Amino acid sequence: ILEGKFKRLLQKINPEYEMWMAHDQFLVVYITSTLSEEILAGVDDDLSALELWECTCYHIFSNIRSEISTTQEAISRYQ
């Protein structure tokens, strides 16, 4: 009996969750539309907006760190 009630509960659709998912997917589409192909190549297809944002930030900051390191090395060679 409990199993049947649990299944019925799971089958009910929570309208607030559906609204949240719709907004999340809108943000995913918006963020994705602004990314370069280089960044998109390293992104999974099934990420939430938060996961996509974190992945994008990680990629951008990794590139910035690399560029800073390269610039610092170049400066130290010319000093």
N, C-alpha and C positions, 0 to 999 in steps of 0.2 A: 504494500500500500504506500509506504513512504517513497519507494522508488518511483512509482507512478506520479506522485505529487511533485517530486523533484524534477522529473522529466517535463511535466507541464509548466513548472516554474521556469525552467531553462528555455522553453519554447516561446514564452512571452517575450515580446519585444519591448525594450525600454525606450520610450521616445526620446528621453534625454540623452541616452547613449547614442542613439541614431543621429541626433542633432550634433553631438560632440564629434562623431565620426565624420559627418559631412563637413563640419568646419575644419577638422584636421586634414581631410583630403583636399579641401580648398587650399589650405596653407601649403600642403605638399606640392600641389600643382603650381602655386605662385612661386614658391622658393625654387622649384626645379626649373621654371621658365627663366629664372635670372642667372642660372649657373652656366659656366663655360663647359664645353665638351670635355675638357681635361678633368674637371671636378666630377661631372656626371659619370665618367667612366669608372670612378671609384666608389660609386654609390649603389647600394642595393635597391631593388624595385619596390620592396614591401616595407619601407620604413615609415614610422609615424613622423609627423612634422618635427617633433622634438629630436628624434633620432637623426633625421635628415639635417637639422640645424647643427647638432653637435658634430656630425660627420663633416659637414662643410667647414665649420670653424676649425676643426682639427686639421683638415687639409690646408686651409689658408694659412693658419699659424705655423704649420710645418714648413711651408714654402717660405714664409717670412723669416723664420729662424735660419733656414738654409741661406737665404739671400744676405742676411745680416752677417752670418759667419763668413761667407765669400767676400763681402765688402770689407770686413775687418782684416781678413788675410791680405787682401789687396792693399789696404792702407798700411799695414805693418811692413810690407815689402818695399814700399816707397819712402819709408821714414828713415 
